[in-house]
Amino acid sequence: MSFIRLDIPAVLLRYIEGLKTHDVDQIVGTTAPELQFIAATRVLTQAQFRAMISALYTGFPDWHYDHDPVELHGERYAVRWRQGGTHTGVWAMPGMDPIPPPASGCRSRRTTSTIASPTA
């Protein structure tokens, strides 16, 4: 079996590191001002994305990420994430009523993907 070395753009590596360290400024700093983050129920602007990430880390202080190796599909990079945490803080997502933590905490796990253009 042969492997091809993938040169991962520095901006994508900064994004991944920001997620793993909960560095909201670093995460948002890797996005374009015209960011359109596609969430389950709506599309978020860059400012709304910042607020969402901040709310996530407040509501789930132990939120953590694991990911498969970065892949190249045509001209786009892809990352498959496994992420999760325990709801122990107030989760105040933008545009939604704050959700206090349940008495026993509640674990959440997700599998998602990030797609980035090569110019990122």
C-alpha positions as CSV (number, residue, x, y, z in Angstrom):
1,M,0.0,0.0,0.0
2,S,1.4,3.4,-0.9
3,F,0.5,6.7,0.8
4,I,0.5,10.2,-0.7
5,R,1.6,13.0,1.6
6,L,-1.1,15.6,1.8
7,D,0.1,19.2,2.3
8,I,-2.6,20.6,4.6
9,P,-3.0,24.4,4.4
10,A,-1.8,26.2,7.5
11,V,-5.2,27.9,7.9
12,L,-6.9,24.5,8.2
13,L,-4.3,23.4,10.8
14,R,-5.0,26.6,12.8
15,Y,-8.8,26.0,12.6
16,I,-8.3,22.4,13.9
17,E,-6.0,23.6,16.7
18,G,-8.4,26.3,17.6
19,L,-11.2,23.8,18.0
20,K,-9.2,21.5,20.1
21,T,-8.1,24.3,22.4
22,H,-11.4,26.2,22.5
23,D,-9.7,29.3,21.1
24,V,-12.7,31.1,19.6
25,D,-10.6,34.0,18.2
26,Q,-8.3,31.6,16.5
27,I,-11.3,29.6,15.1
28,V,-13.1,32.7,13.8
29,G,-9.8,34.2,12.5
30,T,-9.5,31.3,10.0
31,T,-12.9,32.1,8.4
32,A,-13.8,34.8,5.8
33,P,-15.9,37.8,6.9
34,E,-18.6,36.5,4.5
35,L,-18.7,33.1,6.2
36,Q,-22.0,31.2,5.9
37,F,-22.0,28.4,8.5
38,I,-24.7,25.9,7.6
39,A,-26.3,24.8,10.9
40,A,-29.2,22.4,11.4
41,T,-31.9,25.1,11.4
42,R,-30.3,28.1,9.8
43,V,-27.3,29.6,8.1
44,L,-25.1,31.6,10.5
45,T,-23.0,34.7,9.7
46,Q,-19.4,35.0,11.0
47,A,-20.6,36.9,14.1
48,Q,-23.4,34.4,14.7
49,F,-20.8,31.5,14.3
50,R,-18.6,33.2,16.9
51,A,-21.5,33.4,19.3
52,M,-22.5,29.8,18.7
53,I,-19.0,28.5,19.3
54,S,-18.7,30.6,22.5
55,A,-22.1,29.3,23.7
56,L,-21.1,25.7,23.0
57,Y,-17.9,25.9,25.1
58,T,-19.8,27.7,27.9
59,G,-22.6,25.1,28.0
60,F,-20.3,22.1,27.4
61,P,-16.9,23.1,29.0
62,D,-15.5,19.6,28.3
63,W,-16.4,19.7,24.6
64,H,-13.7,17.8,22.8
65,Y,-12.8,16.9,19.2
66,D,-11.2,13.9,17.5
67,H,-10.9,13.6,13.8
68,D,-9.8,11.4,10.9
69,P,-6.9,12.4,8.8
70,V,-7.5,15.3,6.5
71,E,-8.6,14.2,3.0
72,L,-8.4,15.9,-0.4
73,H,-11.4,15.5,-2.6
74,G,-10.9,17.2,-5.9
75,E,-10.0,20.8,-4.9
76,R,-11.5,20.7,-1.4
77,Y,-10.1,19.4,1.9
78,A,-12.4,17.4,4.2
79,V,-12.2,16.5,7.8
80,R,-14.6,14.0,9.5
81,W,-15.0,14.9,13.2
82,R,-16.2,13.1,16.3
83,Q,-17.0,15.6,19.0
84,G,-18.9,15.7,22.2
85,G,-19.1,16.9,25.8
86,T,-21.2,17.1,28.9
87,H,-23.9,19.8,29.4
88,T,-22.8,21.3,32.7
89,G,-23.1,25.1,32.0
90,V,-25.8,27.3,30.7
91,W,-26.1,26.9,26.9
92,A,-27.2,30.2,25.5
93,M,-27.3,29.8,21.7
94,P,-27.9,33.0,19.8
95,G,-31.6,33.5,19.0
96,M,-32.7,30.8,21.5
97,D,-33.7,30.8,25.1
98,P,-30.8,29.8,27.4
99,I,-30.9,26.1,28.4
100,P,-29.6,25.4,32.0
101,P,-27.8,22.2,32.5
102,P,-29.8,19.1,33.6
103,A,-29.1,18.1,37.2
104,S,-27.0,15.1,36.2
105,G,-25.4,16.7,33.1
106,C,-26.2,15.3,29.7
107,R,-23.6,13.9,27.3
108,S,-23.7,14.8,23.7
109,R,-21.8,13.2,20.8
110,R,-21.8,14.2,17.1
111,T,-20.1,13.2,13.9
112,T,-19.7,16.0,11.4
113,S,-17.5,17.1,8.5
114,T,-15.6,20.3,7.7
115,I,-15.0,21.2,4.0
116,A,-12.5,23.8,3.1
117,S,-11.4,25.3,-0.2
118,P,-7.8,25.2,-1.1
119,T,-7.5,29.0,-1.0
120,A,-8.5,28.9,2.7
